[in-house]
């Protein structure tokens, strides 16, 4: 396993496996209890329509760490594993239906 310092990830570009430029690493969010990285917090690309992506209160992208395919000169993420609002709406709708049945 290759170890990478978090400080080296700052401002690394993030691109989906389908070639969409998402933005640049701004920060990382950790689980306080386990120390596991949960999400990459990213400054969105100026041309990216962030309306479909999960963002924080400052408009920064929240990219689940489990969507990361590779880290190198750029970070490649699996577009199928990205948390997008339309997926989250579908999941919450399904959960609501199951809860009411």
C-alpha positions, -999 to 999 in steps of 0.1 A, spaced: 0 0 0 13 34 -10 10 61 17 0 96 7 1 126 30 -32 145 31 -13 177 26 -1 164 -8 -38 160 -19 -47 197 -15 -56 212 -49 -53 179 -68 -78 178 -96 -107 154 -94 -121 138 -126 -148 112 -131 -140 80 -150 -162 94 -178 -140 125 -181 -161 151 -162 -139 176 -143 -154 179 -109 -130 202 -92 -100 203 -68 -94 188 -34 -102 214 -7 -103 192 24 -111 157 38 -138 147 62 -131 120 88 -152 98 111 -142 111 146 -144 76 162 -126 55 136 -104 80 118 -117 67 85 -119 92 56 -156 97 47 -156 122 19 -134 144 -2 -145 180 1 -138 197 -33 -139 231 -47 -161 226 -78 -149 233 -113 -164 267 -125 -180 249 -154 -197 222 -133 -234 224 -127 -234 215 -90 -272 214 -87 -272 176 -91 -243 169 -68 -243 167 -30 -227 198 -16 -222 213 19 -235 246 31 -206 265 14 -213 249 -20 -183 226 -18 -187 191 -34 -189 161 -11 -173 131 -29 -177 98 -11 -143 82 -5 -156 48 -18 -160 64 -52 -123 69 -56 -108 46 -82 -72 60 -82 -50 87 -68 -20 101 -87 -15 133 -106 -53 135 -106 -80 117 -85 -102 95 -106 -137 88 -92 -163 62 -103 -192 82 -117 -216 54 -108 -206 57 -71 -209 95 -69 -235 108 -45 -258 128 -67 -291 143 -55 -312 124 -80 -299 91 -66 -304 102 -30 -340 113 -38 -347 78 -53 -332 61 -23 -352 82 2 -384 76 -18 -378 38 -18 -371 39 20 -403 59 26 -423 34 6 -409 5 25 -415 23 58 -452 29 49 -458 -7 38 
